[in-house]
Amino acid sequence: MCHVVFTTVSLMAFAGTCVAGGPRVLPEGKLPDDRRLGPLETLNGYFPFVPPKTPEQWKTRAKELRRQLLVSQGLWPMPERTPARAVIHGRVQRNGYTVEKVYFESFPGQFVTGNLYRPVNDAERHPAVLCPHGHWQNGRKHDDGEKKVREEIVNGAERFEQGGRHPIQARCVQLARMGCVVFNYDMVGYADSVQLEHRAGVRQRMNTKENWGYFSPQAESRLQTIMGLQTYDSIRALDWLSELPDVDPKRIGVTGASGGGTQTFILCALDPRPVVAFPAVMVSTAMQGGCTCENADYLRIGTGNVEIAALFAPRPLGLSAANDWTHELATKGLPELKQLYTMLGAPNNILGRPFLQFGHNYNNVSRAVMYDWFNQHLQLGFTPPIIEEDYVPLSAEELSVWDDKHPRPTGGDDYERHLVRIITDISEKQMARLTPSDATSLDEYRRVVGGALDVMAGGGLPEEDDFEFENLFEESRGEYVEYRGLIRDTSAGVALPSVIFYPNQWNREVAIWIDPRGKAGLYDSSGDLRAGVQHLIYSGTAVIGADLLYQGEFLADGKPLEHAPMVGDAKQGREAYLGYTYGYNAPLMSHRVEDVLTLVAFAKNHEQAPEAVHLVGLNGAGKWVAMARALAGDAVTRTVVDTAGFRFADMTKLNDVDFLPGGAKYGDLPGLLALIAPHPLWLTGEGSSVPEIVGAAYQASGSGANVTRYDGEANAAEQAAIEWLMR
């Protein structure tokens, strides 16, 4: 329950009459002690995993986290699979195995390329292994060179010169000799994946309203990223591999190292089909992955690679560590994973082997651990330990899928725009099919769009026991009492400078007034309470106004924020990639929505027990209010929203204070407004009609009369809204 904390500092020293920025809560020059004013998280932070106490708690957490991952990858909902149109050619016979060249389509015209290794035996169905390669030069065609491999043979990292020079081929060959069908496939932009650049980064020429490319505001607002494409390629690779006639789909493993380790644990977190995994030298509480293909908006907010890898539990998970960012795995990460697996009744299904004598690698020593692990859990029937044998590698030319009969596809900027348009069309068709028409389809709309908003805006109402009001000023104003202080969510470290007007004859209703200027928006240019606020107070309704993050007293210089704080603010190209910021930190838009929800929860759970809590978002504040209301459930009675025609799709700058990754993907602001149905909504800023999706949601909920549209004179909107609110 919310409670009041009285602070006996010199209140009257800064409790004077209203100034241009509204009344101050804190002394001039003092900022709120709000956790969010600290430095941003980066991929080089510390990401511990705290296992839940019960299997039930883990089940709930795993469901939420898996949804977060899917949203981050642009795969919520999962795109409809299109035909793979696989081509297999160029078979080469080797001692105990064959190698073939493969390409197929993940999206229409987007090719996944790689090599298929098959055992030479009479088994009808074989276990299978997916092998993403990681960021070694030239990917699956990687050659370490003669000098380096000889050094590795001397220090015990490798046994054979050829296996050491071509370590990616080495594991594929050995697994095939052990009876597995192995698909070694390219990351986007590596080896034969020639249609897109791997690390293109932010390019102004791709930031266009209609035909954009990756890394642009338009792509990010639809959660279109290279990581998302790469993850979807992995899912499609698993689709294709599991459907081969000589593959047992119930015995599939996945293993890769470094960036391939990231692909491994992301795929295995999202897909239930793999039965064993071995992400090498990647899972740790330290650096989380430095490439743009390993980062995406929302991916690691409140989590990290150890917990993401834990989503594979209780299936067998093997890990290796080296003298790199994974070097503390044995003491940070692995003990917590063992705790989780033990709690889930599978203590023998987690393995971690640190080889700190070696640098970043997937060498013979760590491959040998993987072979034994896969032998055990794919039921290959070999007597351990398994010793990797020498082999004759294929040349880069022999590995290549493109030749005269199979010409390489075109790529470049035009192709990139074409692919992104295809992905956009697929997504928009999915959203159109989600348009609710009855109670059942409305529930599905809420599951998909509401679930996405829950991720993008940081969740629903905070817990009710986490609030307090630090009262710093109190004065009677005749028919009401004015309070100024800090509304705190103590568990989140949030402190909002706030003003509360409490009528002497309270009608047990509260209106939360949100404005782009913060609590200063409760006052007119002369410093008097604006007419709508006065009307509410004198009718008996309590009014709360507050500075949301980076409004009012959150600003050291008092000037409106020009752009949202970002990691690598002054850098360009790859370093300006949005995923480096919003993969670890909630967007400013999300924080402000969370602040509105904090105010709602504070009011709803106050010890005075109000009977109704209303939300008012005028003068363009409707975008925050709409999103907060969509997440507030039954905590809000009536809602006033002035959208001012705002659309996330109109954002042209990645550091715009209103930028929200994914904001345009789910029907833009109207799609989120539709989540408010069936609750009473007064809506303006949308022209002469209610947006179609909003009207459909209200009709599907059987409450079409609960949405009121206003398109009258702008200077009369506030009066009309307050009159509606007080009916």
Secondary structure, 3 states (H helix, E strand, C coil): CEEEEECCCCHHHHCCCCCCCCCCCCCCCCCCCCHHHCCCCCCCCCCCCCCCCCHHHHHHHHHHHHHHHHHHCCCCCCCCCCCCCCEEEEEEEECCEEEEEEEEECCCCCEEEEEEEEECCCCCCEEEEEEECCCCCCHHHCCCCHHHHHHHHHCCCCCCHHHHHCHHHHHHHHHHHCCCEEEEECCCCCCCCCCCCCCCCCCHHHCCCCCCCCCCHHHHCCCCCHHHHHHHHHHHHHHHHHCCCCEEEEEEEEEEECHHHHHHHHHHHHCCCCCEEEEECCCCCCCCCCCHHHCCCCCCCCCCHHHHHHCCCCCCEEEEEECCCCCCCCCCCHHHHHHHHHHCCCHHHEEEEEECCCCCCCCHHHHHHHHHHHHHHCCCCCCCCCCCCCCCCCCHHHHCCCCCCCCCCCCCHHHHHHHHHHHHHHHHHHHHHCCCCCHHHHHHHHHHHHHHHHHHCCCCCCCHHHEEEEEEEEEECCCEEEEEEEEEECCCCEEEEEEEEEECCCCCEEEEEECCCHHHHHECCCCCECHHHHHHHHCCCEEEEECCCCCHHHCCCCCCCCCCCCCCCCCCHHHHCCHHHHCCCCCHHHHHHHHHHHHHHHHHCECCCCCEEEEEECCCCHHHHHHHHHHCHHHCCCEEEECCCCCHHHCCCCCCCCCCCCCCCCCHHHHHHHHHCCCCEEEECCCCCCCHHHHHHHHHCCCHHHEEEECCCHHHHHHHHHHHHCC
